Amino acid sequence: MSRVELYFIRHGETEWNKEGRLQGWLNSELTENGRDQVKALQQELQHIKFNAVYSSPLQRAVETANILVGETARIKLDDRLREIHLGSWQGRKIADIWEEDYDRYFAYCNKPQCYKPDSGESFLQVSARMTDLLMDCSNKYKEGKILFITHAVAIRALLLNVLGLECDRIWNIEEIDGASVTKLVVENNQITVQYIGKIINNHNVIEI
């Protein structure tokens, strides 16, 4: 018998989230609201003893991890947890991209199976690296609880494989807001999703 609980956390709200600017692999600091979101989540998770903590190396994820864990030495950075690389869109406002690269951004939002990045990653590439991480951790840990700090599209891409969905369903997965928790359980080599996008709102737990 083996059972491992995997907690995938999206980072808190960032300055670029507020500005409507795409981040990808670029860095943006958490807002005060973002830090408050993560502090509220920390209160919710503080009773859980995590056997290991992994984080995307991007600044917003590392800042979130530091608030949640408080012990930088415990945090293992893993490139596979990065957000989707958005090529030439990174750092640009969504409104400008809609105007200047309409067809491709329409595909990204509405026909993800047809989206072709100019110099970044496809959804399936992100899904492959996130699944590779999941398999590594499933083999390494046979019991306990593991914490991952990552990004919204990265979590959605992982869930495509876990739920057996085609790429065109990536935006049909429940909303994954700032400082939300998506929990998977690996038990006897079977993976189940316990919840997606669990958030803290005024200190009340809401399951979406």
N, C-alpha and C positions, 0 to 999 in steps of 0.2 A: 504494500500500500504506500502511495506517495501523494502528497498534496502540497502545491505551491500556490500562493496567492500573489498576483501581479497587479500592482497599482500604477496605472499610467496617468500622470498629472500633466495637464496643460499649464504652461506658465501663466502668470498674471497679466492683466492688461498692460500694454506698452504705450509709449508716446506715439509710435507710428500707428498702432491700432486706432487711437483717438483721431489721428490725422487722416485715416483712410489711405494709408500708404502701405504697399506690400513690402514684406521683410525678407522672406526667403532665408538665405544664409547671412544676411547683413544683420548688424546689431542695433538694438533700440532698447533704451532703459525702461524699466517698469514705471508706471505712473504711481502717484500716491494711492489712487484707488486700487491699482494692481497689487501694490504691497499690502494694502488692507485685505484684499481678497485672499492673498497667500497666508497672511497672519491668521485669518479666520479659519482657513483650511488646516493650518498647523495645530490650532486648538482642537480641531476635530480628529486629527490623526495622532496626537501626542501619546495616546494610550497604546498605540500599536508599536511593537518592537520589530523593526525592519532588519532583516539579515544582511541586506546589501542595498546600496543606493546608487543608481546610475543616472547620469544627466547628459543631455545634449550639451556640446561645448559652447553653444551660442549664448551670448551675454544674458538675455532675458530668462533663459532656462537655468543658468548657473545662479543668477540672483534669486530665482524662485527656490532652487535647491538649498541655497545657503540659509534662507529664511526657514524653510521646512525642517532642515536637519540641524543647522547650527554648528556642525562639525565638518569643516571643509575637507579635512583629511579622509573622511568616510566616503566622499563623493567620487565615483568613478566616471570619467568623461568617456563617452562613446559616440563617434561620428555617425553611427547608424541611427541615432536618435534625433539628428538634425531635421529641421523642417524641409519641405520640398525646395529644391533650388529652382528659382524662377527666372533664371537667365537675365535678359535685358530689362525685365520688369522690376527687378529688385530695387527698392528705394524710391520707386515712383508712385504717384498717387493713382488710385484706381480710376478716378474720373478722367485723368489724362490718358490712361491706357485704353479705356473704352473708346475714347475719341480717336486715338492714333493707331490702335491695333485691334479694331473692333472684332473682326472675324475670329481671330485666334482667341481673344479673351471671351467671346461668346461661347466658343467651343469649350474652353476651360470651365466655364460656369454651367453650361447647359448640355454639352455633349462631351463629357470628359473622356470618353473612349476615343474621340477624334482629336483630342488636344495633342499638338506636337510642339514641344519646347524649342526655342531657337538655340539656346546654349545651356539649358538647365536640365531638369529631370522630368520624366513622365510619371504619372501616378503609379504605374506598374513597377517602375524602378524603385520608387520609395517603398512600395509594398514589399518588394523583394528584400530590401535591406532591413526593414523592420521585422519581417518574418524570420530572417536569418538571426537577428538578435533574439527573438522570442525562442527559436529552436536552441540556440546556444544556452540560454538561461534555463530552459526546460531540462536540458541535459545536465547542466552543472548543479542545479539546485533540485533536490528531491523533496524538500520540505521547507516550510518557512514562508516569509513574506518579503517581497522585493518591491522597491520603490523606483519608478522611472519618471524623470521630468523631461517632457518633450513638447510637441507642438500639435496643433489641431489637425492639419492635413496628414501628418505622420501617423497619428492615431487612427484617423479614418482609413488610411491606406493599409494599415495593419489589419483592421477589422474586415476589410474586403476578403482577405484570405481566411481569417478565423471564422467568418460567417458564411463563407463560400459564395460571395457575391461577385458579379461581373463589375468591371470598372465603371460602367455607366450608372451604377447605383451609389457611387461614393458620396454624393451630396444628399442622398436619401437617408443616410445614417443620422441618428439623433444629433442635435446641436452639441458642440463641445466648446463650452465657454471658458473664459479665463479662470484658472485655479479650479477646474473641475476634475473629477476622478472617473476614470474608466477602469473597472476591475475585471480581470480575467482569473480563472482558476484552472490550473493544470492538475488533474487528478488521474492517476493511473493511465498516463499518456493521452487523456482526453481533455480537450480545451473547451471551457464554457465561458460565456460572457455573463457576469452577474449583473452589471449595470453599466450604462454609458452616460457620461456627462452629469455625474452626480455633483451638485454644486451647493455652496453655502450661501444662504440669503437671509440676512438678519439673524444669523446664528441658528436658523432652522434648516435641517437637511431636506433637500428636495431631490427626488429621483425622477429623471426625465425618461 
